[in-house]
Amino acid sequence: MNNSEFTFPLIHNSIGIMTPFLLAALGGLMTELSGMLNIALEGLILFGAFFSVVFTYWSGSIFTGILGGIAVTLFFAWLFGAVTLYLKANVFITGLATNLLAGGLITVLSFAFFKTKGVLMFRNMPSLPELNIPALNSIPLIGDILSGHNILVYFGWLMVFLAWVLINKTTFGLRLRGSGINPDAMRAAGISPSRYRMYAILISGFSCALAGAVLTLNLGAYTPNISAGRGWIALVVIYLGGKRPLGILGASFIFGLAESISNYAQGFMDISADFLLAFPYLLTVAAMVIMSVLKKKREGDSYE
């Protein structure tokens, strides 16, 4: 295998793999800018993954399945936000509770409706359509990398642009950031920070539902814990990307590439499979350490 035969499929697969990280991190960015650390991303991804595949099976339509997954995930995102913002519960406790609720409730529903607590697989499941873009296909090398992905991959790229516009070019984005930077000033201006934080939570529910749909509708099945820590990694992606949509796009690709490399390496490297599977999570730890060191260095320089 020459370098190009290895490199282009690797990068192509990395772009697909990075999409759940990207979508979840964009939603988490909104809550972060509003002044809340949303650790419920993992559970919201699970809700989106489970209900997207179930509604797709029941309806026979990918579009209906995704809409169903979004609707249910938005409900649980609203529930998380309501308990946190209006009942004044601790955000970390409610976030962890959402994650635990997702795993437990999905197991109960899976057994109640389909008599299984394990893998949920359906026959004749429609799959996410892949788009071959003629304009990209005509470009050597670039076409091999950027064309032929499923529709949610391209929607993820669109969401990067929409997030940038929303944050930087709209009144909503200004108020969202104001809720995180100076909520007292927002209240003095007659604007409720809690309202914008709820909006941010609902946006994160929407994006996490899509992240979950990518996982299950690509596979055509739901497996327990299919999110596999992607919600937690998305939090790292937010900070690694400098809390900016374009930075999050780049950081998501790094983690997608790490997972893609670990998948490829299992086929031709004499390394423990457990180590290879853990590689993306080791990268997460390394990224957190590096960010911590750089932050302390900047703080040290600011006092000099």
N, C-alpha and C positions, 0 to 999 in steps of 0.2 A: 504494500500500500504506500503510494507516494504521499507527500505532505498535503497536496491539495485534496486528494481523495479522503484524507482524514480531517483536515481543517474545516472545509466548508460544511460537511454534515454536522460536525461538532458545533460550529457556530449557529447553524440553522436550528439544531435541536435546543441550543442554549436559549435562543430567542423564544421558543415555545415554552420552555421550562420556566423562564423568568416571569412569565405573565402573571401567575398567582401572586408572586412576591410584589410585582409592580402594582397590581390592582389593590391588594390589601394595604400596601404602604401609602398609596395615594389617598385612600380613605382615612387611614391613621394620621396622615399629615393634616387633614382638616381638623380633626379633634385636637391634635397637638397644637396647631396654631390658635385654636380657641381657648387653650389653657388647660386641656385635659389629656392625660396619658391614657390611651385606650388599650388596655390589655385584654379586652374582650375580642380582639380580632380573630384569635384562634377559634373560638366558639362560633363566631358569626360565619367564618369560612365553612365550618362543619355543617351548619344549618343550610347554607347555600348549596353545598355539595349534595347533601342528602335529598333535600326537597326538589332540587333541579332534576335529579335523575328520576325521582318518584313521579313528579308531575309530567315529565317527558314520557315515561312509561304509560301512565294513565291516559294521557291525551294523544300520544303518538306524534307529538309535535315538539321539535326542539324549542321553537319560539315560545310556545305555551309553557313548556317546562322551565325555561329560564325565567319567564315572568312569574310563575308560581314560586320558584326559589327566591326571587327577589322579594315578593310580597311577604312570605313567611319570615325571611331574614330581617326585613324592615320592621316587622312586628316585634321580634326579639330585640332588635337594636333600640326601638322605642321603649320597650320595657326596661332595658338596661339604663337608658337615659332618664326615664321617669323616676326610677328608684334612686338613681344617683343625684339628679338635679332637683327634684321636687320633694322627695322624701329625705334628702340630705344624707343618704348612705355613703359610706366610704367608697370612693371610686375603685380602689384596688380590690376591695372585698367583692363589690358587685361585678367587677370584671372577671375575677376568678370564678365567681358563682355562675356567670354566664358560660364560661368555658366548661365547667363541670356539668351544668344543666344540659349543654349541647350533647356531650358524650352520653350521659345517662338517658336523656329523653329519646335520642335517636335509637339507642339500643332497645328501649321499650316499644317504640313505634314500629321498628323493624320486625320485632318478634310478633307484635299484635297483628300487623297487616300481612307479613310475608313469612312468618314462622321461622325466622332465622335471626341469630344474634351476630352472625359473621358477615361474610361477603354477600352483598346483595347484587345479583346479576340477572338481567332480563334478556330474553331472546328478542331478536329483531328490533333492537333499540336503534333509533336514528342517531347519527353522529354529527358532530359539529362540521359544517361544510368548510372545506379548504378553498382558499381563493388563489387562483393563479392569475397574476396581474400581468397582462401583455406588456405594458410599458416597462415593468421591472424585468420580465423574462428576456427582453431584448438586450439588456445590459449584461455583458459578461461578468461573471463572478458575483456581482451584486444581486442579480436575479436568483442565483442559486441559494443565496442567504436570506433574502427578504421576501421572496415570493413563495407561495405554497403553504402558508400558515392558515390556521382556522380563523374564523371571523372575529372571535374574541381577542385574539392577539392584536389584530389591527385596531379593534376598539380600544384596547389598552393604550396604544400609541395616541389615539385620538383623545383619550382621557388625560394624558399628560398635557397636551395643548390646552384642553378645556380647563384643567386645574390651574394652569399658569394664568390664563385669562381671568378666571374667577377670582383668584387670589390677588392679582396685581392690577386688574383693570376694571373692577366693579365695586360698587358701594357695598355689596354683600361681603366681598373679600376684605375691604377696609374694616368693616365692623367685626368680621370674624377675627381678624388679627388684633383689633382693639380689645376684644373680649379676653384675649390671652395676655396682652401686654398691660392693659390698665382697665380692669373691669369697673373700678370705682368711677373713672371718668365716663365710661359708657353709661353707667347708672345715672350719673349727674346730668347727662345729655338726654335722659329719658329712654334709653335703649337697654333692653334686658340682655345681659351676657348669657343667661341661661337659655334664652330662646335660640341664640346663635350656636351655642354649644349643642343644643338638641338637633339643630339643623346639621351640624357637623357629624354628630353620631349617626343620623339617618343616612348621610352621604357615605359614611364608612360602612353602614349595613348594605347599601346598594353595591358598593365596590367589592365588598367581601363576598356577597352573593355571587357576583360574576367570577370571582377568584375560585370559589367552590365549584361553580358550574364548569369551569375549565378543567378541573381535576377529574370530575366524574363523567362528564359528557365526552371527554376524549377517550376515557377508558371504557365507557358504557357500563359502568358498575360503581357501586359504593362499597368501600372497604372500611372497617373500623379505623378511626384515627387517620383518615386519608390526608388530612391537612399536614400531619407529620411535622408539627412545629413551625409551619410557614407563617402563621400569625405572629409568633414570637420573633422570627427572623425579620418579618416586615417592620417591626419596631426598630431593629438595628439598621435596616435599610433607610428608614426615615432620617436617622442621625448621620449615617454614613453619607447620605446624599445631601447633607447640609440643609435639610428641611426645605428643599426646592424641588419642584417637579422634574426638571431636567437632571438634577443630581440623583434623584430617586430612580430615574430611568437607567442611569449608568450603574448605580449600586445594585439594582435588580439584575442587570446583565451579569455582573460579577458573580452573584450567587447562582444565577442560572448556569453560568459557565462552570462553576465549581461542581454543581450537581451533574451536569452533562459529562464532565471529565470523569467523575466517580462512576457513572454508568458505563462509559466506554472502557474505563480501566479494568472493570471486572472481567472483561472478555479476554484481555491479553497481558495482564500484569500479574505476577506471582506475589500478590499482596493480600493480606487478610481482607475478606469481604466486609467484615465488621468495620475495619478501618476505612475502607473506601466509602461505605454507606455513611460513616460518621464525618466524612471530609467536609461537607457543607456546614455542619454544626461546629467543627473545629475552626473553620473560617469565621464563623459568627463570633466565637470567643476571641479569636485573634483580632477581629475588627473592633470589638468592644474594648480590648486592652489598648489598641493603638489609639482609638478615639479618646480614651481616658488619659493616656500619656500626653497627647497633643493638647487636650483641654487644660491639663495642669501646667504645661509649658506656656501656653498663651496667658493663663492667669498669672504665672510667675513673671512673665515678661511685662505684664501690665502694671506690676508693682515696682518695677525697677525704675 
